[in-house]
Every structure is written in C-alpha cells, then in structure tokens.
C-alpha cells in the first residue's frame, strides 16, 4: 500500500481488550489496546486499538493469528454437506451466488451477498477463526433471503430450515476452547 505510514514510538503498555463487546470472541479484530507517548513531548498518551496481526514489534514474536483446527473445519464442512442433503432446493437455491442476470435488482436490495460455496471456500482458506463466524454467514444467507423475498414463501422457509439444522450441528461441535 503506497499510503502506508510507519509511526515510530516507544511502546508503553500492551493490554488485551475484551473483544466480546465488538466481535466474536477469539477473532483478534482490534483485540489489543496500545498506548504510547506522543513524540512532541506532550504529557498525554495516545491509545489505539489494533489487530494482533497488524503489529510488528522489534525483538518480539508476533501474536499468533487465531485459526480453527483442521478437525473443526472438517466438521463444519461436513455440517454444510448435511444441510445441502436435506432438500435438493437448498443446494439449488443457496449453493451458488444468486444469478443477478435473472434477479437484476438483487444487489440493490442485498448489501452483503452470501452462498454456501463461498462459505466452503472461506473454510478451506482459513478465513474463519471460530465456528460462530461460519454460523453467522449461514444466518446471513437466511437474512438475505428474507430481505429479498420477505417471509411466508418457500425460499425463506427453506433458508430457515437450513439455518436451524446447521445451527444444531454447529452447537454439537466441541472446540478446544469450550
């Protein structure tokens, strides 16, 4: 990034923040509070919140970027396969991105599109840090379905069934930190 700026300073304190107030626990997003003295000699300290993987500390090992175990990822991928086997319509309607040549107003109504194949790809590429972030994306499919179709229709009913089944499967997955 050509606009990236490096700021010199003396690190005074580094504290883990309570992440739960903003993001999923364990995500690492803005998980650190960092204070340093301002260089102009002022008595004030400046505090910012940063992601652990955005820091480079001289003579220090950087914090580990949170990630899921291979076993948890496999169980989540298996759970996605199981919900797709529930009904052929689930695979037909929610596996691939919505065809915007057919539904031309979709991007006008849906801010963050989501589909099962994207979730699978994200799982395989270490995008998610915990099982609840995967569940959140499946819930986004359901929410998008509601926004676009409203309720009391076959699309939304199927999305609800898919989400409820996936949630029950996710809740049954034991992770090392639970």
Residue, then its C-alpha position, 0 to 999 in steps of 0.5 A: x500500500x503506497x499510503x502506508x505510514x510507519x509511526x515510530x514510538x516507544x511502546x508503553x503498555x500492551x493490554x488485551x481488550x475484551x473483544x466480546x463487546x465488538x466481535x466474536x470472541x477469539x477473532x483478534x479484530x482490534x483485540x489489543x489496546x496500545x498506548x504510547x507517548x506522543x513524540x512532541x513531548x506532550x504529557x498525554x498518551x495516545x491509545x489505539x486499538x489494533x489487530x494482533x496481526x497488524x503489529x510488528x514489534x522489534x525483538x518480539x514474536x508476533x501474536x499468533x493469528x487465531x485459526x480453527x483446527x483442521x478437525x473443526x473445519x472438517x466438521x463444519x464442512x461436513x455440517x454444510x454437506x448435511x444441510x445441502x442433503x436435506x432438500x435438493x432446493x437448498x443446494x439449488x437455491x443457496x449453493x451458488x451466488x444468486x444469478x443477478x442476470x435473472x434477479x437484476x435488482x438483487x444487489x440493490x436490495x442485498x448489501x452483503x451477498x452470501x452462498x454456501x460455496x463461498x462459505x466452503x471456500x472461506x473454510x478451506x482458506x482459513x478465513x474463519x477463526x471460530x465456528x460462530x463466524x461460519x454460523x453467522x454467514x449461514x444466518x446471513x444467507x437466511x437474512x438475505x433471503x428474507x430481505x429479498x423475498x420477505x417471509x411466508x414463501x418457500x425460499x425463506x422457509x427453506x433458508x430457515x430450515x437450513x439455518x436451524x439444522x446447521x445451527x444444531x450441528x454447529x452447537x454439537x461441535x466441541x472446540x478446544x476452547x469450550 
